Amino acid sequence: MTRISVNALAPPAADVDGLRPVDLRKDLRTLADLIELVFADSMDSAGRSAIREMRYLSHMGCGLKLVSRMNDLALGISLGFVYIKDGRLVGNVSVYPAGYPKAMGETWILANVAVHPDYQRLGIAHSLVGATLEMIRKRGGARVILQVNGDNVAAQRLYERHGFIYERAWRIWGRSGFVRSPVSRDSSPGVHPLRRSERAAALTLAQEARPNKLGGLGWLKPVQRKDFFTPRWKQLLQFVSLNGMERYVIPDEDGRGILALCLLESGMSFSNIKGWLFTAPQVEPGRLAATMLNHVTRLYDRSTLHFEHPQDDEVVNDIFKRHRFKVKRELWHMRLEL
């Protein structure tokens, strides 16, 4: 990551102190510097990619307004607020539509709450979050969601003061394609791709293991019927675009239920394969998880794998550890019902 100077964040022209909406043409490059500075220690590859995209977009001049309507990153930043102090841009908050199903109500993401280190503990973050929540209420939003590092107690207390509640703590497990797991290279017994006749049972397992009130499948992935009943035309579209979701299951003995389920999402824009693993808690979840991970790591033994998994599932988390996955991040998911 390119290091920047703390003193390099002054905007190109003096600005009136206080809170105001983001002006993309004026603020985008300075915002990229601020976000990179504040989140330098926790920023992952996706975050660094977003910073590069912000700097690229900042050169578009008059065309930026049109691009912002089609670019999710620019749209989210443009809907947010900045805080000016001593003529400098020292605070930011972004807000994005979450894209949840309409039946769940309009859901928004609160992100990039950043305050320059020299101006922290002055109530700036509180003002930024408060203004954003008021804007979302006026737009008729149903809820706001966010994720925060597990060790960022100050940020957690800020969100608590605004009424956010904790959904669930999550771990992001990662394993490089250069790592060899201590597993059999033979096919894992009982594991096979999800069949059409098993889709309803797989959906039932997902709903029981990951209820939406506890965050669903993971970040920005509520449990939805469409994830298990994908139309053929959409499957074809995913195949053509080199994006897709693989689904593997372990059925019960009579074939009527599903004991374990693994979703694997890949695409040209991903540098890794994203996975979600579910097990029926009443039937040896450790054995089921080990069998499923044996299968997955055998199939994708040259790929980088990332799994998002609840922190409170100690049994399955121990299986990830045995398969040489490492914890990349620990996060709390929080939400506010409006």
Buried (B, 14 or more C-beta within 10 A) or exposed (E): EEEBEEEEBBBEEEBEEEBBEBEBEBBBBBBBBBBBBBBEEEBBEEBBBBBEBBBEBBEBEEEBEEBBEEBEBBBBBBBBBBBBBEEBBBBBBBBBBBEBEEEBEBBBBBBBBBBBEEBBEBEBBBBBBBBBBEBBEEEEBEBBBBBBBBEBEEBBEBBEEBEBEBBBBBBBBBBEEEBEBEBEEEEBEBBBEBEEEBBEBBBEBBBEBBEBEEBBBBBBBBBBEEBBEBEEEEEEEBEEEEBBBBBBBBBBEEEEBBBBBBBBBBEEEEEBBBBBBBBBEEBBBBBBBBBBBBBBBBBBBEBBBBBBBBBEBEBBBEBBEBBBBEBBBEBBBBBBEB
